[in-house]
Amino acid sequence: MDLGLAGATAVVTGGSKGMGLAIAEALAAEGAKVAIMARGQDALDAAAAALSAAGAPEAIGIKVDMAEGDSIASGFAEVSRRWGQLNCLVHTIGPADGYFEQMDDAEWDAAFALGTMSAVRSIRAALPLLRAAEWARIVTLGAHSIQRQSPRIVAYTASKSALASVTKNLSKSLAEEGILVNCVCPGTIVTASFTENLKDILAADGLDSTDPHDVMTWIDRHFHQPCDLGRAGLPEEVASITAYLASRRNGYVTGATVNVDGGSDFI
């Protein structure tokens, strides 16, 4: 399927690794020019090289601290100088997690700064560029947990719930301009950081954190939140649906919260 992304311009925040990089690579493979935003310059350089290899006619890494409004504004000013317009904004940033009694006010503020306000600031900075384009799409990454709560990620989930609400409201306010806005909610996805962070924990249960079936066995055993397919997901499985929603091929889906979770017990 031709997604109509050849020559399009796209920004992926958090695009230097994990699901963000997989999404950026999917857009690049369709022929989009891709700018990724993240904090680490080395990771940005490596990711930009990967995007070029994936087929992006132009791939750039822009160093941005998504917790800082001025840094976000500067990042999108660079996009404006290079391209003057923007077809796709995909926002993938998420905060740290923790149980309620482990988190003080500063940690709650940090969770909402990254989980919600980074998207608000990015979309605000991107809107003039999106409006200047012939067509435009916005996709945010929410979370499976906004519909199935988990006490160990209370602030993360609260910030992503707020993001889902912002996304839905934006879909309504931008509909008259033809800017489609959707939220993708991944379930348990086996990224490199997930694998590394949980390697020892799963090993203690005799499980392999790189094996999607073992990961879901652990999730079911400890959190009683299985999925219908019986395995965790992969970054490219989030990327495929995100790329469609961010593309010109998507002409009528807006205001949707799309679960990418292997099947669950909620709508």
N, C-alpha and C positions, 0 to 999 in steps of 0.2 A: 504494500500500500504506500503510495506517495503521500507523505504528510504535508507537502507544500512548504517545506522548510528550507529548500535550496536558496541560499543567499539571504535568508532571514537573519536577524540579529537577536541574540539571546543572552541574558545574564542569569547565571546560577549562583546564588549565594551559598556559601558552604560547599563550593564545587570542587574542592581540592582532594576530597577523599569520600569514601563510603557511598551512601545513596546519592549525595550531591554529585560526585564524580561520575557515577553510573548514569545519572540523568544527563549530565553535560556530554558524556560520550554518545548517548543515544541521539541527542540533538546534533552533535557533530557528524555522526554517521549519516544523518539525513541532509547534510550539506549546509547547516547553519553556521554562521559566525558566532563564536561563543566566548563570552567573558566570564571568568569565574572570580569570585570574591571570597577571600579567607585571610586569616592572620599570618600564616607561616609562609615566608617567601620561598623556601626550598620546596615545600609541598606544592605551592602554586606553580613553580617552574616545571616540576615533574608532571603535574597534571596538564599544563598547557601543552607540553610535548606529547602527552598521550592523546589529547584532543586533536592535535595536528595529525597524528598517526591514524586517528579514527576517521579523518576526512574533513575536519573543519577547515574552510578556506582561510579563516583567521581565528586564532585562539590566543587569548591574552589572560594573564593572571594579574589581578588588581588587589594589592594588599589593603585590606579593610578590617577594622575592628568593629564587629557588629554590635558591640555593647556601647559604642560611642556614636552619637548622632552626627558629629562633625566629620568623622571618618567615613561614615556611610554617604554623606552628602558629597564628600570629595571623590569617593569611588564612582558615583554616578555622574559627577561632573566630567570625569575622565571618559566614561562611556559616551557622554554627549559630545566631547571634543572629537572622539574617534568616528562616531557613527551618526550623530545628530538625531537619531530616532532609535526605537527599540520595539521589536515585535513580541518578545517573550520574556517575562520575568518569572523565574522559579525560585522560591524562597525555601531553603531547607534547614535553616538554623534551629537548634534546640538547646535548652539549658541542661545543667546538671540535675541530678535527682537526689532524693533523700526522704526519710520519714519525717513526719510533722514535728516531732519533738527534737529532732536533730538540727532543725533549721531556725536560724535567727532572722531578724528583720532584713539584715543586709543580704542574706542568701535568698530570701523571698524577692527582694528588689532585683537581685541579679537574675533570678529565674524569669521574672516578667520582662526585664530589659532584653534578654536574649530570646525568650520564647514568644513574646508578643510584640514588644516595642521595636525590635529589630525589623520585623515585617512591616509595621506601621511606617517606620522611617524609610525603609527601602522602597515601599510602594509610593509614598509621598514624593520621594526623590525621582522615582522612575516615571511617574504619571505624565509629566510634560513630554518625555521621550516616547511613551506608549501612544499618547494622543497624536504625536507627529507622524506615526507610522500608518501605512495603509490598512493594516489590521494588527490587533494586539490581544494578548492573552496573559493572564496572571494565574499561577498555580502556587499555592502554599502547601507545605507539608505539616499536617496535623499529627495525630497519633491514635492508634487503636485504643489507647487507655481513656480517651475522652468519652468513649461509650461503654467501656468496661473498666471500672475504676480499680486502681492498685495503690494501696497505702504507701508503698515504698517509693513512689514517684509522685507524691502529692503536689508539689509545686510545679514540677514539669507538666503534669496533667492539667493543672489549673491554668497555666500559661497557654497551653495548646488549646484548651477549651475556649479561652478568650480569643485566640487566633482564629479558630473556626467560626466564631461569631462575627469577627471583623470581616472575614472572607465572605461570609454569606451576605452581610450588609453591603459590602463593596459590589458584589454581583448585581445587586438591585440598583445601586446608585450609578453604576457605570454601564448598565444595560443599554441605555439610550444612545451611548456612544459606540456601541458594538464591541466593547471590551469585555471578554468573557473571563470569569473569575471562578476558580474551583479550588477545593481542598482535598488533597490525597492523604488518607490516613493509613500508614503502614502498620502491620502487625509486628511480630517478632522477625527481624531481618538479620541474617548472618553477615555482618560487615567485618572488616579486619579488626576494628577496635572492639567490637562485641566479642569476637573470638578471643582476642588477647586478654580483655578484662575478665572474662569468665572462664578462662582455660583451667585454672586451678580449682575453681568452685565445681565445675562439671566433672573434672577428673576425680574429685573426692567421691562422686557418685558413680564412678566407673564409666563416665560418658565423655564424648569428644566434642568440644565446643565448635569444631569446624564442620561437624556432621549435622545437617538440618533436622534429621529425624531424632538424633540424640538431644539436640537443643529443645525440640518440642516435648520430648519425653521429660526433660528436666522442668520445663515450664509447667507441664501438666502435674507433675509430681509435687512441686512446691507451691504453685499458685493456682492450680485447678482451673487453668484457662487454656484448654486445648483448642486446636483448630480442626476443621473438618478434613483437611488434606493430610493431617498427621505429621507435618514437618514445618520447620521455619522457612521463611522466604529468602530470596536472594536479591541483592541490590538491583540487578537488571530487571527483575520482575516488577519492582516499583518504577523503574525508569521507563519501561515500555508504555504503561498507562499514562504516566506523567507527560511523556513526549507527545502522546496523542492529544491530551488536554491542552497542552501548550502550543499546539500546531494550528495552522490554517485549516487543516482537514476537519478539525472540530469546529462545527458551525452552529451547534444548537445546545451544547451542554454548558450550562452556567449555574452557579449557585449550588453545585452538587458537593456532597461529602462522599468521597469514593473510598470504600474500604479495600485495602490490598493486604489481606490477612489470612488467606488460605481457608476462609469460611469461618463464620462465627454465629453466635446465637442472637445477634441484634441486626436491625435493619441498616 
